[in-house]
């Protein structure tokens, strides 16, 4: 995976994490929820992590594969090969 592809992946994931955490923070404040910090973080991560895993990463992989004219499977195979080498 090239450096630009790594940066694209990083930026895509960050663009998922930041808005979802900020939105949850504002939502909890707006609802006037007085939970302990650990509970707020638990709720926020319970929403953010699946969003990254099931939406953001597959979308980023699809974009990267299209840029290479490959399928997502070929992209993943190349990444696995890079890790082994």
C-alpha positions in Angstrom: 0.0 0.0 0.0 1.4 3.4 -1.0 1.9 6.3 1.4 -1.0 8.2 -0.3 -3.3 5.2 0.1 -2.4 5.0 3.8 -3.1 8.7 4.2 -6.4 8.3 2.4 -7.4 5.5 4.8 -6.3 7.5 7.8 -8.2 10.6 6.7 -11.4 8.6 5.9 -11.4 6.9 9.3 -10.7 10.2 11.1 -13.6 11.8 9.1 -15.8 9.1 10.5 -14.6 9.2 14.1 -14.5 13.0 14.7 -18.1 13.8 13.5 -19.6 10.8 15.2 -17.9 11.6 18.6 -18.8 15.3 18.3 -22.4 14.5 17.4 -22.8 12.1 20.3 -21.3 14.7 22.6 -23.7 17.4 21.5 -26.6 14.9 21.6 -25.8 13.9 25.2 -25.5 17.5 26.2 -28.7 18.5 24.5 -30.6 15.6 26.2 -29.1 16.9 29.4 -27.8 13.4 30.2 -25.9 13.4 33.5 -24.0 10.2 33.1 -20.5 9.4 34.4 -17.7 10.0 31.9 -17.1 6.3 31.5 -20.7 5.7 30.5 -20.7 8.5 27.9 -17.4 7.1 26.4 -18.9 3.6 26.4 -22.0 4.8 24.4 -19.9 6.9 22.0 -17.5 4.1 21.2 -20.4 1.6 20.9 -21.7 3.7 18.0 -18.4 4.8 16.5 -16.5 1.5 16.3 -19.2 -0.4 14.3 -19.7 2.7 12.1 -16.0 2.6 11.3 -15.9 -1.2 10.8 -19.1 -1.6 8.8 -19.3 1.6 6.9 -16.1 3.7 6.7 -13.5 1.0 6.1 -15.4 -0.9 3.4 -16.1 2.4 1.7 -12.5 3.4 1.8 -11.4 0.0 0.6 -13.8 0.3 -2.3 -12.3 3.7 -3.2 -8.8 2.5 -3.0 -9.6 -0.6 -5.1 -11.2 1.5 -7.8 -8.1 3.8 -7.9 -6.0 0.7 -8.6 -8.6 -0.9 -11.0 -8.8 -3.9 -8.6 -11.5 -5.6 -6.6 -11.6 -5.3 -2.8 -10.4 -8.9 -2.6 -7.4 -8.1 -4.7 -6.6 -5.1 -2.6 -6.8 -7.1 0.6 -4.6 -9.8 -0.9 -2.0 -7.2 -1.8 -2.2 -5.7 1.7 -1.7 -9.2 3.2 1.3 -9.8 0.9 2.8 -6.4 2.0 2.5 -7.4 5.6 4.2 -10.7 5.1 7.1 -9.2 3.2 
